[in-house]
Amino acid sequence: MARYQGSIWRPTEKYGYTSTDTHTKGVTRVIIHSAEGYRTAMFGVLDGPRQASWHFSVMRNGEVYQHISTGLIAWTASSFEANDGSIQIEEEGKAGEALTNPQYTSTIALLLWIFKGYDLGTPSRETNLREHNEFTNTSCPSGRVPWQRLMTELKEADMDAEETQRMIDATFEKHNLSKWRLQQIADLLPELNQNSINTVIRLIKEYSSEGRTLAEIADGLKVTTN
């Protein structure tokens, strides 16, 4: 992992502790923060004497900056216990400002990269996706993260091929479509766009009820989901 290819590298030397620079038990969670400021002020903190740093800055225009390798410990969440095992993301902006659409999209992409790269499993607000205020007395990230939407989209995008197959299988079974037809469609359509899984299931039902051929079903799904 170490560096995110979708980011601009802007390093800081402010990381690690006397006992260790690296996470003692590996990366186990992501903590999201509100920067309570904008690009110039954020970089000023990173470049200045204040003992504060973080792995990623996500800007309002969608740009992502990386400042520290993800394998190293940043100084963001107020204590060694909170920082150890955490990848820290600062969102440009202040309390009362929603994430912009480009900022939100970049945050989703970054989180997916972290979760897949570190095998963090299913995103969970109780374990691996946290807010700064859950570790210390602060309002950060000031209610700026649209958690319901974000968690839904992360979980949909995180669905692997086996989960997708189970959903398709259940749909065919519900509508009395034989298993051999399911397998033939799977052979014709080896990959599905994970973000379109609900559309895929709906189309399988509609196309099958219309009596379309297997090739027509597969072709229709490809056009819709690509």
C-alpha positions in Angstrom: 0.0 0.0 0.0 2.0 3.0 1.3 1.0 5.5 -1.4 -2.4 6.1 -3.1 -2.0 6.5 -6.8 -4.9 8.8 -7.0 -3.2 11.3 -4.8 -0.7 14.2 -5.1 2.4 13.5 -2.9 3.1 16.4 -0.5 5.1 14.9 2.3 5.6 15.9 5.9 8.2 14.6 8.3 5.9 14.8 11.2 4.9 11.2 12.0 5.8 8.3 14.4 6.7 8.0 18.0 9.8 7.3 20.0 8.7 3.7 20.4 7.7 3.1 16.8 7.0 4.8 13.5 4.8 2.1 12.2 1.4 0.7 13.3 2.0 -1.9 15.9 -0.8 -4.2 14.8 -1.2 -3.0 11.2 -4.0 -0.7 9.9 -7.3 -1.5 11.5 -9.5 1.6 10.9 -9.9 5.0 9.2 -10.6 8.1 11.1 -12.3 11.1 9.3 -11.7 14.7 10.4 -12.9 18.1 9.4 -9.9 20.4 8.7 -11.9 23.4 10.0 -10.0 25.4 7.4 -8.8 25.5 3.8 -5.8 24.4 1.7 -3.4 27.1 2.7 -4.1 26.7 6.4 -4.0 22.9 6.2 -0.6 23.0 4.6 0.5 25.6 7.1 -0.2 23.2 9.9 1.7 20.4 8.2 4.7 22.7 7.5 4.7 24.5 10.9 5.7 23.6 14.4 2.4 22.3 15.7 2.4 18.6 16.5 -0.3 17.6 14.1 -0.3 15.6 10.9 -2.5 13.3 8.8 -2.2 10.9 5.9 -4.6 12.4 3.4 -6.2 15.8 2.6 -9.3 15.7 0.5 -9.9 19.1 -1.1 -13.2 20.7 -2.0 -12.3 20.4 -5.7 -11.8 16.7 -5.4 -8.0 16.7 -5.3 -6.4 14.2 -2.8 -3.0 14.9 -1.2 -1.0 12.3 0.6 1.4 13.5 3.3 2.5 10.3 5.0 2.9 6.7 4.0 -0.1 4.7 5.2 2.2 2.3 7.1 3.4 5.1 9.3 1.5 6.7 12.3 0.2 10.2 11.9 -0.5 12.6 14.8 -4.2 13.4 14.3 -6.4 11.8 16.8 -5.0 13.1 20.1 -3.3 10.0 21.5 -1.0 7.1 20.5 -3.8 4.7 21.2 -6.1 6.4 18.7 -3.4 7.1 16.1 -1.9 3.6 16.2 -3.6 1.5 13.6 -5.5 4.5 12.0 -5.3 6.1 8.6 -6.3 9.7 9.0 -8.3 11.7 6.5 -8.8 15.5 6.7 -11.7 17.0 4.7 -11.1 20.6 3.6 -13.7 23.0 4.9 -15.5 24.0 8.1 -18.4 23.1 10.3 -21.7 23.7 8.5 -20.2 23.0 5.0 -21.3 19.8 3.4 -18.7 17.9 1.4 -18.8 19.0 -2.2 -19.7 16.4 -4.8 -16.1 16.1 -6.1 -14.8 15.9 -2.5 -17.4 13.2 -1.6 -16.5 11.2 -4.7 -12.8 11.3 -4.0 -13.4 10.3 -0.4 -15.4 7.2 -1.5 -12.6 6.2 -3.9 -9.9 6.7 -1.3 -11.9 4.7 1.3 -12.4 1.8 -1.1 -8.6 1.7 -1.8 -7.8 1.6 1.9 -10.4 -1.0 2.7 -9.4 -3.3 -0.1 -5.7 -2.8 0.3 -5.7 -3.5 4.0 -8.5 -6.1 3.9 -10.5 -4.2 6.5 -13.7 -6.1 5.7 -17.2 -4.7 5.6 -17.3 -0.9 6.4 -18.6 -0.5 10.0 -19.1 2.7 12.0 -18.5 0.7 15.2 -15.1 -0.7 14.2 -13.2 0.4 11.1 -14.7 3.7 10.0 -14.7 6.3 12.8 -14.9 10.0 13.6 -12.3 12.0 15.6 -14.9 12.9 18.3 -15.2 9.2 19.2 -11.6 9.3 20.6 -11.4 12.6 22.3 -13.5 15.6 23.4 -14.0 17.4 20.1 -16.9 18.1 17.6 -14.7 17.0 14.7 -15.7 16.3 12.0 -18.6 18.6 12.9 -21.4 16.6 11.3 -20.0 17.1 7.8 -19.8 13.4 6.8 -23.1 12.1 5.2 -22.7 8.7 6.9 -25.9 7.0 5.8 -25.2 7.7 2.1 -21.5 7.0 2.4 -22.0 3.7 4.2 -24.6 2.5 1.7 -22.4 3.3 -1.3 -19.3 1.8 0.3 -21.1 -1.5 1.0 -22.6 -1.6 -2.5 -19.2 -1.0 -4.1 -17.5 -3.5 -1.8 -19.7 -6.4 -2.9 -17.5 -9.1 -4.3 -18.2 -11.5 -7.1 -19.5 -14.2 -4.7 -22.0 -11.9 -3.1 -23.1 -10.7 -6.5 -23.6 -14.3 -7.7 -25.7 -15.1 -4.6 -28.0 -12.1 -5.3 -28.4 -13.1 -8.9 -29.0 -16.7 -7.8 -31.7 -15.7 -5.3 -33.4 -13.6 -8.0 -33.5 -16.5 -10.5 -34.8 -18.8 -7.8 -37.5 -16.3 -6.7 -38.8 -16.1 -10.3 -38.6 -19.8 -11.0 -35.7 -19.5 -13.4 -33.7 -22.7 -13.8 -30.1 -23.0 -12.5 -28.7 -23.9 -15.9 -29.9 -20.7 -17.4 -28.3 -18.8 -14.5 -25.0 -20.4 -15.2 -25.2 -19.7 -18.9 -25.9 -16.1 -18.3 -23.0 -16.0 -15.8 -20.8 -17.4 -18.5 -21.9 -14.8 -21.0 -21.5 -12.0 -18.5 -18.4 -12.7 -16.4 -18.3 -9.3 -14.7 -21.0 -7.0 -13.4 -20.6 -3.3 -12.5 -20.9 -3.5 -8.7 -22.4 -0.1 -8.4 -25.3 -1.2 -10.6 -26.3 -4.4 -8.8 -29.9 -3.3 -8.1 -30.3 -2.4 -11.7 -28.8 -5.7 -12.8 -31.2 -7.7 -10.7 -34.2 -5.7 -11.9 -33.2 -6.2 -15.5 -32.6 -9.9 -15.1 -36.2 -10.2 -13.9 -37.7 -8.0 -16.6 -35.7 -9.5 -19.5 -36.5 -13.1 -18.4 -40.2 -12.4 -18.0 -40.1 -11.0 -21.6 -38.8 -14.3 -22.9 -35.5 -12.9 -24.2 -32.7 -15.3 -25.2 -29.7 -15.7 -23.0 -27.5 -13.7 -25.3 -30.0 -10.9 -25.4 -30.2 -10.8 -21.6 -26.4 -10.7 -21.3 -26.1 -8.1 -24.0 -28.7 -5.9 -22.4 -27.0 -6.1 -19.0 -23.6 -5.2 -20.5 -25.0 -2.1 -22.2 -26.8 -1.0 -19.0 -24.0 -1.6 -16.6 -20.9 -0.5 -18.5 
